[in-house]
Amino acid sequence: LHDTESLVIEYQPARYSIAIDPAKITSAADQKVKLAHELGHCMTKAIYSRLTPLETRERCEHKANAWAIKQLIPWPALKAAFFRGIIDIWELAEYFDVTRDFMQLAIDYYIMRKGLCAVG
């Protein structure tokens, strides 16, 4: 884990281990986001190595992020938060107990998927 905060290792077909460097965890929300992202790699089988071409790595990262977003910030729950008046990124991040960066990633994802209007 010298170069990264977390990773997935596939040690047999469809058998994975997740490693997260505790020294690089900044909060409970950060740990939650990192774990969900790595689980996303496992659940979508979006695994790659350092030697994988960049385009493929980007697709794998997108799949892992999309899975994590859907698990931690489901579309119906996000819509409900909007209707309750929770629209600023920092408020949404606190409401869903995720990092602000991850909340922004989720908003961007749902803008692309659902045509949301930009918020906070």
Summary of the structure (lengths in Angstrom):
residues: 120
radius of gyration: 15.2
end to end distance: 34.4
largest distance: 46.5
contacts: 323
relative contact order: 0.12
helix: 59%
strand: 11%
